[in-house]
Amino acid sequence: MYLSELDGPNKGCRQAAIDGHKEIGRRCRELGVDTIVVFDVHWLVNSEYHINCGPQFSGCYTSNELPHFIKNLPYAYPGNPELGHLIANVANEMGVATRAHSDTTLELEYGTLVPMRYMNEDQHFKVVSVSGWCVWHDLPTSVKFGQAVRKAIEEHYDGTVAILASGSLSHHFAENGTAPQFM
């Protein structure tokens, strides 16, 4: 979606998706949501489940995956360490190895940053990012992790949370060597 903002042949091409994300943000505000938990498939990890729940996220992001598409993207969002740790604690109690990271310089990935750019422009929502891409996450454990997220929110968190599954279903990358013709 960010590519749609940049000058060039793709300017405006994802405006409907941008408008849709803004509408999701509007509806979340209307429902009293205070935190958005993002399952980010662009955050690659090699084992366990990881939750990025720092108290504050800010910086200037360039994608490691596609540095020519997403570069120098400024961002600033509040985090929610309390919720991140609640989720990790419940997941571990349920037998799902999970780590919450709140005292680190770990940054957000673009699967979180791009939707937040449109849903959370005013920094209204706190953000918690969950690593969503690990070749070792099997389906039964992922289901149990999802159950832990729900349990942590419903039974232990005093607030209203929205869950966003930020994925790659909306786009297909050009085959290697052909990207310039699509830019």
N, C-alpha and C positions, 0 to 999 in steps of 0.2 A: 504494500500500500504506500509506503514511504516514497517509492520510486515514482508514484503518481503525482507527487508534489514537485518533482524536479523538472526543470526545463528540458525539453526534448520531445521525441515522438510519443513517449508514454505519458506525458503530462495529462492528468485527469482520467487516465484509463481505469483507475480503481476508485473513482469518486463514490460509486454506490456502496462499496465496502466501507469506505471512510464514513459515509453518512450512517451506515448501519451500526458501526462501532459507536458513533456519537449518540445514536438512539439507545443503544444498550446502556451507555453511561447515564443518559437521562433517566431511563427506567430504573436503574440501580439507585440513583439519588431519590427518586420518587418512593422507592421501597425502603429507604432508610439504611441502605448498605453502608457500612463503614470500612470494610476491607474486601479487596478482590484477591482471591487465591488463583494464580495462573499456573496451569500445567503446561510447561514450556518444552515442546519437543525439540527446540533448537539448543537446549542446554544439555550437552552430552556429558554423561558420567560413566564410569567404568564399573562401579559396584554400588550396591545399596540404593536407598532413596535419600535424596538430599533436598533440604528446604532452605532457601535463601530468605532470611527474615531479619535482616539488619534493621536498625532503627531509622535509617535514612539512606536513600540511594540518590546519588547525583554524579554527573560527569558528562563526558562527551564520548559517544560510542561510535566505533567503527566495527563492522562485522568482520570476524575472522573468516567466515564462510563465503561472504560476497562483499568484499571491501569496496568494489566499484559501484555497488547498488546502495549500500547503507554506510554512509561515512559522515563523521563529524556531526552526529545527531545529539544535540544537548538534551539532557533529561534531569529531572529532580522529582522524587516521589517519597513520601513517608513510608516507612516499613512498619511491620507489626511483629516484633520479637515474641510477644506473649503468645499470639496465635501459632506462630511457627513452632515454638517449643511445645505447646499443647498437642499439636498434631504429631510431632515426633515422639512425645512421651506415650501417647495412646497407641501409635503404630508399633512402637517397641514392645509395649505391654501385650499387643496382639501377635507378637512374633515376627514383625516385619522390621528388618534392620533399617533404621532411619536416623539421619543426623540433621539437626537444625543448626544453621550457621548464622549467628547474630553479632559476633564480635570479630569480624573479618573485613577485609577490603574486597570480598567477592562481589563482582558486579552482576548486573542483570544481563540477560541475553535478549536478542531481538524478538524472540517469540513472546516476551513479556513487554519489552519497550515499545514495539510498534502498536499493539492494541492500546496500551496505556496512553500513547501519544494522542489518541482520538477519544478514548473513553474517560480519560482522567487529566485533561489539559490543565485544569485548575488545581490539581493535586488534592482533590477532595477525599479520595480514597487512599487508605493504606494499602500497600502491596506486599504480597507474599508470593514468591516464585518457587515452584516445585520442579525439579529436574524430571523431564518426561521422556528422555531418550537414553535408554540403556539396553544393549542387546541382551543383557542377562535378566531383565525384568520379565518373569513369566506371567502368563495371564492370571492364574490363581492368586499369586502374590500381589499382583496389581489390583485385583478385585479387593483383596483384604486391605491393601493400603487405602483404597477409596473408601472402604467401610470405616477405616480408622479416621480419615479426614472428616467424614460425616459425624461420627461419634464425638470427636474432639469439639466440633463446632456446636452440635446440638446439646451435648451434656456438660461441656466445660467452659465454653466461651460466652461471655456476656456482650453480645453484639450481633450484628447482621452481616452475613458474609455472602458474596457471590462467587461462584466457581466459574472460571473461564478455561476451556480446553483450547489452547492456542496451538493449532496444528498446521500441517502442510496440505490439507485437503483442498485448499482454494487455489493452488497453483502447481505448475509443473515446470521445472527448470529446463532450459534448452540443453540439448546434448552438448557434450564437451566440444569446444571449438566453434560453436554456432551462435553463442550468446550475442556477439556484436550486431548481428542482423536483427535482433529483437530489441535493441536499445534505442 
